[in-house]
Amino acid sequence: MSSVGSEYVSGDGDGGGKLVVHVAENGRSFEVDCDEGMSVAAVQACLELLSGIPSNVQLLLCGDMKLETSRALSAYKLPCYGRDLFLYNRARLVPDSPPPAPERIEMPEITEPPSPSSSRNPHPLDDAPDPALKALPSYERQFRYHFQKGHSIYGSSQAKFDICRRLLREQKVQEKALETARGNMSHFYQIINQMYMDFMRFFSHQHRCHLDLLTNLDKEVEKLRSCKLHPALQTDSRKCLLDFIKEDGLRKTAENCASSHKQFESKVLQLKTMYSELKYRVDDLLLNKSSIGIREVEHMIKDHQHHLDEQTCIMQSL
């Protein structure tokens, strides 16, 4: 069993015996060497070292599934090519939690080569009597200067493009993390919604029955009072069916039931309010898919690729 991990770049490897994990909060991706017998807890311990997110605040999602610490990867048919994990930081999922600190990106600077000078780069032809020969070292130094300057500009441009591509790749990972989170939320919301609907149907039926009994209690008592016993069954204390029960006790029970009925009705109203708020928030998250302009950024990078291609051609010519 192995828990060695490394940073992952999309397209590397064939995925066999490896688990690709994407970090939602920064878009970084890691590859964990593992097998199906490896526990989720062991994966989390490895991810803590790689991502810096403590195991106790990690949330691992694979599609609609939430990985449980106590289970093995085999319970989720992992590792499997094409089935990646998304790692979320629970501390970031709390309302009003602060966002991660902005990443500090050091942009490469263009290094200006030293100006061509015969004193720094002497040449045997510098003292040639023929002016044409004497000019050759100057041409060479100028050429070398322009080549070094061009190489510095090209290297800086290439490094900046690499940074842009990395940031774009990380934004795509974050976009997928949002889609996975929305899908997982939608899945569990449907379960909650079904349970809520089933409960409300049962409650509505029981509520009507109980309310009917409490409302018609006096009528039912009078029916029992009006139903006289056969003369042969009558006694001094039992003249009607009502005499077989304790009316005071019955009314006391009805009073307690009415109180419990109102209390439970109040709790259900609270539940309705909570459910309405939940539904509003879920609908808002599902419908308002804010675009972060990933496609526009990708097109912009592709459109500017020709500038780098031109620099490549110039360097090849030089």
N, C-alpha and C positions, 0 to 999 in steps of 0.2 A: 504494500500500500504506500502510495506516494502522495505528498502534499506540496511538492515543489511548484511554485508559481512564477509567472513572468508576465511582462506587459505584452498585450496582444495587439496585432495590427490585422485588420480585416483582410482575409484572403490567405493568411499564413496557415500551413498545415492542412491535414485532412480531417481533424477533429476526433480521430480515434483515440480513446482513452484520455481525452482532454475535455475539460469543462471551460467554456468561455463565459466569463462573468463580466457584465457591464455595470459600471457604477453610475447610478442615476444622477447624482448631484454634480458630477464634473465631466461625465461622458468618457472617462477612462475605461479601458477594457483590459482584463487580465485572463491568462490561460492557466488553468490549474491541472496538473497531471494527477489523475485519479483513476479509480475503478469503481464498479457498481457497489462494491462492498464497503466503500468509504462512507463514514457517517457525515451527516450534514454539519454536525458540530465541528468535525475535523476540517471541513471546507471553510467554515466560518473562521476558525482559528487561523487558517492560511490567509484568508481574505483580510483579516485584521492586520496582519503583517504587511500585506501588499497595499491596502487602501488606507490604513490608519483608522478605519471605522471599527469601534469596539464590537465584539461579538454580541454583547447583550443588547445592542441597539440596531443590529442588522435585521433587515427584512428581505428574504430571498423569494422572488416570484419567478415562476416558469409558466408562462401562459396564465391559465386560471388557477394554477396551483400555488399554494404557499408552502414552502418547505419547512418541515418541523425539525427542530434540533435533534430530537431523540431518534429519528429514523435514518435509514441508509439511503444512498442515492438510488439504489435499485427499486425502492418503493415508488419512485417517480420516473422510472425507466431512463435514468441518467447514468453515465454520460451518453449522449446521443448526438450525432452530427446534425446540425441545423436547429437544435433546441438549446438556446442560450438562456443563461440566468441573468436576472436584473437584481442588483443590490441597491436597496434603499436604506437610508439612514432614518430610523424612527424619530430621532430628535429633530429632523428637518420636516417631518410630517405633522408636527404639532402646530395648531393655528398660531399665527403671529411669531413663529420661530424665526430667528435671524437667518439670512441666506449665508451660504459659504463665503469665505473671504475671497475677493477677486484674485484671479491668478495673475501673478507678476510675470509678464512676458518681456524678455530682453531682446529687443530688435537688433539684429547685426548691423554694425556700422561699416561704412565704406572706408577702408584703410588707404589713405593717400600715399602712394610711393614717393620716395625722395626725388626731387627734381634732377634731371640728368646733368651731370657735371664731369668734366674731364679730370678734375682733381680727385674725385671719389672713384672714378672708374677710368684710370689711365689706359691708353691703348698705344701700341707701338707706332701706329700711323699718325698719332697726334702731331708729331714733329716732321711729318713727311714734307719734302719741298714742293711736291705737286699739290696744288689746291684741291684738285678732284679727289686725290687719295686722302688728303687731310680731312675732307668733309665726310668720308665714309664712317669713321668712328662716331661722329656726331649723329649721323643718320641711325646708326645701330643703337646708340644710347636713347635717342628719341623713340625708336621703335620699341625697345625694351620697356621704356617708361610707359608708353601707351598700352602695351600688352599687359603690364602689371596692373595698371589702373583699370583696364577693361576687365581683367580677371577678378579684381576686387569688387567691381560693380556687379559682375555676373554672379560671383559667389554670394554677395549680399542679397541679390534678387532671388537666387535659388533658395537660400535659407528662408527668406520671407515667404516664398511660395510654399515651402515645406510647412512652415508654421500655419499658414492659412489653410492648407489641406488638412493638417492635424486638427485644427479648431473646427473645421467643417465636419470632419469625421466624428468628433466628439459631440457636436450639435446634433448630428444624425442619431447618435446613440441616445442622447437625451430625448429626442423626439420619439424614438422607439420605446424608451422607458415610460414616457407619458402615455403612449398608446397601450402598453402593457398594464400600467396602473389603472387606466380607464376601463380596460377590458376586465380586469380583476374586480374592480369596484362594481361594474355593471353586473358581473356574474353573481356576486354576493348580494347586491341590491335586489336582484330578481328573487333570490331565496328569501330575503327579509320581506319583500313585498308579498310573496305568496303566503308566508306565515302570517303576515298582518291581515291579509284579506280573509284567510281561513278563520283567524281569530275573530275578526269583526263580524263575519257571517254567523258564527256560533254565538258570539256575544249578543248580537241583535235579536236572534231567536230567543235566547234565554232571557234577555232583558224584557222582551214583550210578554213572555210567559210569567215572569216574576211580577212585573208591573200589573198585569191583569189580575193575578191572585191578590195582590195587596189592595188594588183599587176596589175589587168586588168582595172583599172580606166581609163587610157588613151584610151584603146581600146573601152570601153563602151562610152566614150565621143565622140570618132570619129564616132561610130555607130549612135549616136544621131545627130551628125553634118551632117552625110551623108544621113540621113532620111529627105528628103525635104517635105515640106507641099504642099498640093494641091494648085494650083495657086489661087483658089477662097478664100483660107484661109490665103494666104501670105499677110504680111504688110511690111512696111519699116523696122520694127525692128524684125520681125519674119519670117524667111525664112525656118527654120528647127526646129526639135524637141528640139535641144539644146538651142534654143533661149527662150524656156519657163522656163528655170532655169538660175540662176546666176552662171556662170561657175567659177568665182573667189571665190564666196562663197562656191561652191561645193569643189573646190580644197583646200580651207582653212579648211573646215570640214574634208576632207580626210587627210590633214596634221596633224590635231589634233588627229584624230583617229589613225593614224600611230604611233604618239608619245605615246598615251595611250596604244596602242597595244604592243609596245616595253616595256613600264613600267610594264604592267601586265604580260608579258612574263617573265620579270626579276623576278617578285614576285613569279611566278610559279616555276621558277628554284630554288629560295630560298626554296620554299616549298618542292621541290623534294630532295634537300640536307638535309633538316631537317628530312624528312620522311626516307631517307636512313640511317641517323644516328640513328633515333629511331628504325628502323628495325634491324640494326646491334646490338644495345644494347639489344633489346628484345630477339633476337635470341641467343645472348651470354648468357643472364640470363636463358633462357629456356634450352639451350643445355648443358651448363657447370654447371651441378649439382654437385658441389664439395662435396665429401664425408667427413664427419668429423669422420668417423670410429665408429659410434654408435653401429653397430652390433658387431664389434670386441670388443668394450669395454663391451658390454652386455655378450658376450661369455666369456670374461676374468673374469668378476665378477662371472659368474656361475661356471667356472672352479676352482676358488679359494674358492668357497663355502665349499668344503670338508674340508678345513683347519679350518673353523669356526665350522663345524660339529664335527671334531675331538676334538676341544677344549670343545665343549658342552658335548661330551661323557666323557672327562676327568673330567670335573667339576661334572657331575652326579656321576661318580665313587668316587670322593672325598667326 
